[in-house]
Amino acid sequence: FCLHMFTQDASWQARATRADVNKLDIVRSFLSWLLSWSLVNMCKQNGFDDSKLANDVKGIRSALSAFITLFSSSLTSFRKEMPKNSNTVSSSSDDKDQNSIRKEQSLPNESEVYNHISKFAKPNDLMATFIVAETLIIYWFLFAFACMYEGEHKWIAVPIAILICGFTRTRLFCVFHDMAHHSFFSKSRINAIGAILLGWMVYTPYSGWKRGHDYHHRHSNNTDRKQYAQTAPLDIKQYQKLSQAQKLMYKMIYGHWTLVSTTPYLYFMVYQRFISKWYENLLVAMYLLAIYGYGDYRLMMVDLLTTGLGGGLGVFLFHIQHTFEGSYKAPCSEYSRYENGMTGSSYLLVPEWFKFFSASIEYHHIHHLNTRVPLYNLRACHEFGQHLFNSVPTFTLLGAAQRLPYSIRVDENREFISCYDDYFLSSAR
């Protein structure tokens, strides 16, 4: 983790080549895997016995102090770098000013942007293999730790393990996402097999999900196409045509109180089963039988909690990628995939420690411009061509949280409102 923080330093990134970035990421992945393997063997030898850690309290405190220092310094450097981006939207008070700035900025030459991005649309099988191994080992180690740990501090250690494990599940879904795009490995067959095998772990079918997600990439923000793959699919006029029961259902799915809490469970564990092929549902059924048949209540609770945490974080990140004021909207006759990628998809500023869990999903503008760029190349693509992406809407995590209530479009001025804002909706009739 420390090596990851060091190699992602802005000054190092500025002078490093893309090959240097890939090499250092491979080293980081290998060391993470080695650490995870060592921890697994250590816990096996000690039987998760907490009593042997009593003599190491001083060392643990020193390590924790060092981590806090590193974490604080990374946040400090992150805050110092934020004002450099003139397009960052940090609070709701200057939204209109930032939107006007984005509208006035002219987009760079389309061919120049696509030529730059195409240089990074090259899978690296070694890097991809390390990322898969790293993510799976960390996920299953934390999952097993949360299920089996019975030490003295389990009421603190187990919730922390569940939290990190749930966020790691988001990273696992991002790997599945890239495999479904056939951009993670160089061979399409390996991507397809990997997506099918990972699909049962994230409760997402490769076959059905890929069709819907490809539709999203072809028609996102196209006002003449259905937008149910997004988190604000209807405009005011479409919402007013719904019956009271349909409006209630809409609020239960897209309202901000449920969007990141109950909706992920409904989406992953219920809806996805209806778009899956029989063998995909069979894999999920075998996994559930192993979890719920072999384990006790604790195993079931860990699985449910990590599913909710990972799904909730994923939905939250997906929400801000297209749902923000000033987002590109156009009918079929005027629709441009290039403009949609540049002004209809966002760039999310996140702290360095968060990047492990988000797996570069924050560079969503590049992903919509070219889905063949694997997640491990997205950051380098943005950093080495940053002058090309000045017009991309940029947000912080705080800005993303402020836009969580957005669930209904106002197409006339490219803004959004909450489906709970009944007074505004009634006055818009």
HELIX and SHEET records of a PDB file:
HELIX    1   1 CYS A    2  THR A    7  1                                   6    
HELIX    2   2 ALA A   10  ARG A   15  1                                   6    
HELIX    3   3 ARG A   18  ASN A   46  1                                  29    
HELIX    4   4 ASP A   50  ASP A   56  5                                   7    
HELIX    5   5 VAL A   57  GLU A   81  1                                  25    
HELIX    6   6 MET A   82  LYS A   84  5                                   3    
HELIX    7   7 SER A   92  ASP A   94  5                                   3    
HELIX    8   8 ASP A   95  GLU A  104  1                                  10    
HELIX    9   9 GLU A  110  SER A  118  1                                   9    
HELIX   10  10 ASP A  125  MET A  148  1                                  24    
HELIX   11  11 LYS A  154  ALA A  180  1                                  27    
HELIX   12  12 SER A  188  GLY A  199  1                                  12    
HELIX   13  13 TYR A  206  HIS A  219  1                                  14    
HELIX   14  14 ILE A  236  GLN A  240  1                                   5    
HELIX   15  15 GLN A  244  TYR A  254  1                                  11    
HELIX   16  16 HIS A  256  LEU A  259  1                                   4    
HELIX   17  17 THR A  263  TYR A  265  1                                   3    
HELIX   18  18 LEU A  266  TYR A  271  3                                   6    
HELIX   19  19 GLN A  272  PHE A  274  1                                   3    
HELIX   20  20 TRP A  278  LEU A  288  1                                  11    
HELIX   21  21 LEU A  289  TYR A  294  3                                   6    
HELIX   22  22 TYR A  297  HIS A  322  1                                  26    
HELIX   23  23 CYS A  332  GLU A  334  5                                   3    
HELIX   24  24 ARG A  337  THR A  343  1                                   7    
HELIX   25  25 GLU A  352  SER A  358  1                                   7    
HELIX   26  26 HIS A  364  LEU A  369  1                                   6    
HELIX   27  27 LEU A  375  GLU A  383  1                                   9    
HELIX   28  28 GLN A  386  PHE A  389  5                                   4    
HELIX   29  29 LEU A  397  GLN A  402  1                                   6    
HELIX   30  30 ASP A  422  SER A  427  1                                   6    
SHEET    1   A 3 THR A  88  VAL A  89  0                                        
SHEET    2   A 3 THR A 394  THR A 396  1                                        
SHEET    3   A 3 TYR A 347  LEU A 349  1                                        
SHEET    1   B 3 LEU A 234  ASP A 235  0                                        
SHEET    2   B 3 ILE A 408  VAL A 410  1                                        
SHEET    3   B 3 GLU A 415  ILE A 417 -1                                        
END                                                                             
